Amino acid sequence: MSASTFFRTVICGFIATFAMAMVAFLQSGIGLPVIDVGHILTESFNEVHGTGTYHIIFGNLAFNIGGILLAMIWVVYLKDRIPGNWLIQGLIYGVMISIFAGLFVSPFVSAAAGESFGIFYSNTWVPGKFILAGLLMHVVYGLVLTQSLKVAGVRELNG
């Protein structure tokens, strides 16, 4: 991967993560739960240490780094393997991330925070709404990521 592709991917990953965070906060307007990933990660960090060592900045930093890593995974491993234009690819990647988050990330992160959301949020008070909220925010991430990469001209790993 060239340096240019790397930096454009980092910027696009940050933009997509920001869009996902905004959707996560604003989706309460349509009756879905607010999912503040930065706060959840901060609580997980603090639970592990037993004190309020970490500030919300660290949780949000970890959230953004995760979004940038997902962008790198897309460009390096998946972009040329998933068929379709940027719209179809973004939808597919968003659904893939949502499934992974519901199966693995949410149960482990919530357990580290001293709670248990369960697989696909089964231990929450409204699992269906959490699944829909997670799907919506991850699909937005996938769509914004693939469109941003298209606009940034990230077409191939050598570019």
Backbone as numpy.savetxt, mean C-alpha at the origin, in Angstrom:
# Nx Ny Nz CAx CAy CAz Cx Cy Cz
18.72 -2.08 -13.66 17.86 -0.90 -13.66 18.76 0.34 -13.66
18.48 1.23 -14.58 19.28 2.45 -14.64 18.92 3.37 -13.48
19.80 4.31 -13.20 19.56 5.28 -12.13 18.31 6.11 -12.42
18.12 6.46 -13.68 16.95 7.25 -14.06 15.66 6.49 -13.78
15.62 5.22 -14.17 14.44 4.39 -13.92 14.22 4.22 -12.43
15.29 4.02 -11.69 15.19 3.87 -10.24 14.54 5.11 -9.61
15.06 6.29 -9.91 14.53 7.50 -9.29 13.10 7.81 -9.74
12.80 7.56 -11.00 11.42 7.77 -11.46 10.47 6.78 -10.78
10.92 5.57 -10.55 10.09 4.57 -9.85 9.87 4.98 -8.40
10.91 5.48 -7.73 10.77 5.94 -6.34 9.75 7.07 -6.27
9.84 8.03 -7.16 8.90 9.15 -7.15 7.48 8.67 -7.43
7.32 7.79 -8.41 5.99 7.27 -8.72 5.43 6.45 -7.57
6.28 5.69 -6.88 5.84 4.93 -5.71 5.38 5.84 -4.59
6.11 6.94 -4.40 5.70 7.91 -3.38 4.37 8.55 -3.73
4.18 8.93 -4.99 2.93 9.55 -5.43 1.76 8.58 -5.24
1.96 7.32 -5.63 0.89 6.32 -5.49 0.57 6.06 -4.02
1.59 6.04 -3.18 1.37 5.84 -1.74 0.60 7.01 -1.14
0.94 8.22 -1.56 0.22 9.40 -1.09 -1.25 9.34 -1.51
-1.50 8.96 -2.76 -2.89 8.85 -3.24 -3.64 7.80 -2.43
-2.99 6.68 -2.15 -3.62 5.63 -1.36 -3.95 6.13 0.05
-3.04 6.87 0.65 -3.27 7.40 2.00 -4.45 8.36 2.01
-4.55 9.19 1.00 -5.67 10.15 0.93 -7.00 9.42 0.78
-7.02 8.38 -0.05 -8.24 7.58 -0.19 -8.57 6.90 1.13
-7.55 6.38 1.82 -7.77 5.72 3.10 -8.42 6.64 4.11
-8.04 7.93 4.09 -8.64 8.89 5.02 -10.02 9.35 4.57
-10.20 9.53 3.28 -11.45 10.12 2.77 -12.57 9.11 2.55
-12.27 7.82 2.57 -13.30 6.84 2.29 -14.37 6.75 3.38
-14.15 7.39 4.51 -15.20 7.43 5.53 -16.41 8.20 5.01
-16.19 9.07 4.02 -17.29 9.83 3.42 -18.28 8.95 2.68
-17.88 7.73 2.32 -18.81 6.79 1.68 -19.14 5.62 2.60
-18.89 5.81 3.89 -19.29 4.82 4.89 -18.29 3.71 5.14
-17.09 3.84 4.65 -16.07 2.82 4.89 -15.16 3.26 6.03
-14.53 2.32 6.71 -13.64 2.70 7.82 -12.39 3.39 7.32
-11.90 4.31 8.12 -10.62 4.97 7.85 -9.52 4.00 8.25
-8.58 3.79 7.35 -7.46 2.91 7.65 -6.19 3.76 7.64
-5.72 4.10 8.82 -4.52 4.93 8.97 -3.32 4.01 9.16
-2.70 3.64 8.06 -1.61 2.68 8.09 -0.43 3.21 8.88
-0.11 4.48 8.75 0.99 5.07 9.50 0.79 4.94 11.00
-0.43 5.18 11.46 -0.75 5.05 12.89 -0.65 3.59 13.33
-1.17 2.70 12.52 -1.13 1.27 12.86 0.32 0.80 12.98
1.16 1.22 12.03 2.58 0.84 12.09 3.27 1.45 13.31
2.96 2.70 13.63 3.54 3.34 14.81 3.16 2.58 16.08
1.90 2.21 16.19 1.45 1.44 17.36 2.14 0.09 17.44
2.38 -0.53 16.28 3.10 -1.81 16.25 4.52 -1.64 16.76
5.20 -0.58 16.29 6.56 -0.32 16.75 6.60 -0.10 18.25
5.65 0.70 18.75 5.64 1.03 20.18 5.26 -0.17 21.04
4.40 -1.04 20.55 4.01 -2.23 21.31 5.21 -3.16 21.50
6.01 -3.27 20.48 7.19 -4.13 20.55 8.16 -3.63 21.63
8.29 -2.30 21.75 9.23 -1.73 22.72 8.60 -1.47 24.08
7.30 -1.53 24.18 6.64 -1.37 25.47 6.47 0.06 25.93
6.99 1.01 25.18 6.83 2.42 25.53 6.52 3.20 24.26
6.18 4.46 24.43 5.89 5.32 23.29 7.14 5.88 22.66
8.06 5.02 22.28 9.35 5.44 21.73 9.20 6.10 20.36
8.33 5.55 19.54 8.23 6.00 18.15 7.13 7.02 17.96
7.44 8.04 17.19 6.50 9.09 16.82 5.78 8.66 15.54
4.65 9.27 15.25 3.88 8.94 14.05 4.70 9.11 12.78
5.71 9.95 12.82 6.57 10.15 11.64 7.21 8.83 11.22
7.61 7.99 12.18 8.25 6.73 11.86 7.27 5.75 11.20
6.04 5.73 11.67 5.04 4.87 11.06 4.74 5.30 9.63
4.63 6.61 9.42 4.37 7.12 8.08 5.57 6.91 7.16
6.77 7.03 7.72 7.97 6.76 6.93 7.99 5.29 6.48
7.69 4.39 7.39 7.64 2.96 7.05 6.57 2.69 6.00
5.43 3.35 6.11 4.33 3.20 5.14 4.79 3.66 3.76
5.47 4.79 3.69 5.94 5.30 2.40 7.05 4.43 1.82
7.94 3.95 2.64 8.99 3.05 2.16 8.36 1.77 1.61
7.33 1.26 2.28 6.63 0.08 1.78 6.00 0.33 0.42
5.40 1.50 0.24 4.81 1.85 -1.05 5.85 1.97 -2.14
7.00 2.51 -1.81 8.10 2.62 -2.78 8.64 1.23 -3.12
8.75 0.36 -2.13 9.20 -1.01 -2.40 8.21 -1.76 -3.29
6.92 -1.54 -3.07 5.92 -2.16 -3.95 6.05 -1.66 -5.38
6.39 -0.39 -5.55 6.62 0.15 -6.89 7.83 -0.52 -7.52
8.89 -0.73 -6.74 10.09 -1.41 -7.26 9.76 -2.85 -7.66
9.00 -3.54 -6.83 8.60 -4.91 -7.15 7.82 -4.93 -8.46
6.93 -3.95 -8.63 6.15 -3.88 -9.87 7.06 -3.72 -11.08
7.96 -2.75 -11.03 8.81 -2.45 -12.18 9.77 -3.60 -12.47
10.38 -4.17 -11.44 11.41 -5.18 -11.65 10.83 -6.55 -12.01
9.75 -6.96 -11.34 9.28 -8.33 -11.49 7.96 -8.51 -12.23
7.04 -7.57 -12.12 5.68 -7.84 -12.57 5.23 -7.07 -13.81
5.78 -5.91 -14.03 5.31 -5.01 -15.09 5.23 -5.69 -16.45
6.24 -6.46 -16.79 6.27 -7.11 -18.10 5.61 -8.49 -18.10
5.15 -8.95 -16.95 4.53 -10.28 -16.86 3.00 -10.23 -16.80
2.45 -9.08 -16.44 1.00 -8.95 -16.33 0.49 -8.26 -17.59
-0.45 -8.90 -18.29 -0.91 -8.34 -19.57 -1.82 -7.13 -19.38
-1.98 -6.39 -20.48 -2.92 -5.28 -20.49 -2.23 -3.94 -20.48
-3.06 -2.90 -20.64 -2.54 -1.53 -20.58 -2.40 -1.11 -19.13
-2.02 0.14 -18.90 -1.77 0.62 -17.54 -3.00 0.48 -16.66
-4.21 0.64 -17.23 -5.44 0.56 -16.44 -5.67 -0.86 -15.92
-5.59 -1.83 -16.82 -5.79 -3.23 -16.43 -4.68 -3.68 -15.48
-3.45 -3.32 -15.80 -2.33 -3.69 -14.94 -2.47 -3.08 -13.54
-2.90 -1.82 -13.47 -3.09 -1.17 -12.18 -4.17 -1.84 -11.35
-5.27 -2.20 -12.00 -6.35 -2.91 -11.30 -5.86 -4.26 -10.77
-5.17 -5.01 -11.63 -4.67 -6.32 -11.22 -3.68 -6.19 -10.07
-2.74 -5.25 -10.17 -1.74 -5.09 -9.11 -2.40 -4.64 -7.81
-3.37 -3.74 -7.89 -4.08 -3.30 -6.70 -4.80 -4.43 -6.01
-5.44 -5.29 -6.78 -6.14 -6.45 -6.20 -5.13 -7.41 -5.58
-4.01 -7.62 -6.27 -2.97 -8.51 -5.72 -2.45 -7.99 -4.38
-2.18 -6.70 -4.31 -1.69 -6.11 -3.06 -2.74 -6.22 -1.96
-4.00 -5.99 -2.31 -5.08 -6.07 -1.33 -5.21 -7.48 -0.75
-5.10 -8.48 -1.60 -5.17 -9.87 -1.14 -3.99 -10.16 -0.21
-2.79 -9.75 -0.61 -1.60 -9.97 0.21 -1.74 -9.26 1.56
-2.25 -8.01 1.53 -2.43 -7.25 2.77 -3.44 -7.92 3.69
-4.54 -8.40 3.14 -5.57 -9.05 3.96 -5.14 -10.38 4.54
-4.31 -11.10 3.78 -3.86 -12.42 4.23 -2.68 -12.35 5.21
-1.73 -11.45 4.95 -0.48 -11.46 5.70 -0.20 -10.18 6.48
-0.21 -9.06 5.80 0.26 -7.81 6.42 -0.64 -7.41 7.58
-1.92 -7.29 7.36 -2.83 -6.84 8.41 -2.83 -7.75 9.63
-2.91 -9.07 9.46 -2.88 -9.91 10.67 -1.59 -9.78 11.48
-0.45 -9.70 10.79 0.82 -9.62 11.52 1.05 -8.26 12.15
0.75 -7.19 11.41 0.96 -5.84 11.95 0.01 -5.58 13.10
-1.25 -5.99 12.97 -2.20 -5.76 14.06 -1.84 -6.60 15.28
-1.33 -7.81 15.08 -0.91 -8.64 16.21 0.27 -8.00 16.92
1.17 -7.40 16.16 2.32 -6.72 16.77 1.87 -5.51 17.57
0.73 -4.92 17.18 0.20 -3.75 17.90 -0.64 -4.16 19.10
-0.73 -5.46 19.37 -1.49 -5.93 20.52 -2.96 -6.16 20.22
-3.33 -6.13 18.96 -4.70 -6.41 18.54 -4.64 -7.57 17.56
-5.80 -8.00 17.11 -5.80 -9.03 16.08 -6.94 -8.76 15.12
-6.60 -8.21 13.96 -7.63 -7.97 12.94 -8.05 -9.27 12.29
-7.18 -10.28 12.32 -7.48 -11.55 11.70 -7.26 -11.53 10.20
-7.31 -12.70 9.62 -7.16 -12.82 8.17 -8.36 -12.17 7.50
-8.09 -11.32 6.54 -9.12 -10.52 5.86 -10.03 -9.81 6.86
-9.41 -9.31 7.92 -10.09 -8.44 8.90 -11.26 -9.15 9.60
-11.19 -10.47 9.71 -12.30 -11.26 10.24 -12.61 -10.96 11.71
-11.66 -10.40 12.46 -11.90 -10.09 13.87 -12.31 -8.65 14.11
-12.59 -7.90 13.05 -13.04 -6.52 13.21 -14.56 -6.50 13.31
-15.09 -5.34 13.66 -16.54 -5.24 13.83 -17.28 -5.22 12.50
-16.61 -4.88 11.41 -17.24 -4.86 10.08 -16.26 -5.40 9.03
-16.01 -6.70 8.99 -15.00 -7.24 8.09 -15.26 -6.91 6.62
-16.50 -6.96 6.20 -16.82 -6.66 4.80 -16.44 -5.25 4.41
-16.69 -4.31 5.30 -16.32 -2.92 5.02 -14.81 -2.74 5.01
-14.11 -3.44 5.89 -12.65 -3.35 5.88 -12.07 -3.96 4.61
-12.63 -5.07 4.15 -12.16 -5.68 2.90 -12.37 -4.71 1.75
-13.55 -4.10 1.68 -13.85 -3.14 0.61 -12.95 -1.91 0.71
-12.73 -1.42 1.93 -11.87 -0.25 2.13 -10.43 -0.56 1.70
-9.94 -1.72 2.10 -8.59 -2.13 1.71 -8.47 -2.30 0.20
-9.48 -2.90 -0.40 -9.48 -3.09 -1.85 -9.48 -1.75 -2.57
-10.31 -0.83 -2.12 -10.39 0.48 -2.75 -9.05 1.23 -2.68
-8.46 1.27 -1.51 -7.20 2.01 -1.38 -6.07 1.36 -2.16
-6.03 0.03 -2.23 -4.97 -0.64 -2.97 -5.17 -0.55 -4.48
-6.40 -0.57 -4.92 -6.67 -0.40 -6.36 -6.28 1.01 -6.78
-6.58 2.00 -5.95 -6.15 3.37 -6.25 -4.62 3.42 -6.33
-3.94 2.77 -5.40 -2.48 2.71 -5.45 -2.02 2.13 -6.79
-2.57 0.98 -7.17 -2.16 0.33 -8.41 -2.41 1.20 -9.63
-3.58 1.84 -9.68 -3.90 2.70 -10.83 -3.00 3.92 -10.90
-2.79 4.58 -9.77 -1.94 5.77 -9.75 -0.49 5.38 -10.06
-0.05 4.24 -9.54 1.31 3.80 -9.81 1.52 3.55 -11.30
0.66 2.75 -11.92 0.87 2.41 -13.33 0.72 3.63 -14.22
-0.21 4.53 -13.91 -0.35 5.75 -14.70 0.85 6.67 -14.50
1.33 6.80 -13.27 2.50 7.64 -12.99 3.74 7.11 -13.71
3.92 5.79 -13.69 5.06 5.20 -14.38 4.96 5.42 -15.88
3.74 5.36 -16.40 3.54 5.61 -17.83 3.91 7.06 -18.16
3.42 8.00 -17.37 3.72 9.41 -17.59 5.21 9.68 -17.43
5.85 9.01 -16.47 7.28 9.19 -16.21 8.15 8.52 -17.26
7.54 7.72 -18.11 8.29 7.06 -19.17 9.04 5.83 -18.75
8.60 5.19 -17.67 9.24 3.94 -17.23 8.60 2.80 -18.03
9.29 2.42 -19.10 8.76 1.40 -19.99 9.49 0.07 -19.84
10.76 0.15 -19.60 11.56 -1.06 -19.49 12.66 -0.86 -18.45
13.24 -1.93 -18.03 14.25 -1.85 -16.99 15.50 -1.12 -17.44
15.79 -1.09 -18.71 16.99 -0.41 -19.20 16.76 1.08 -19.39
15.47 1.52 -19.34 15.15 2.92 -19.62 15.36 3.75 -18.46
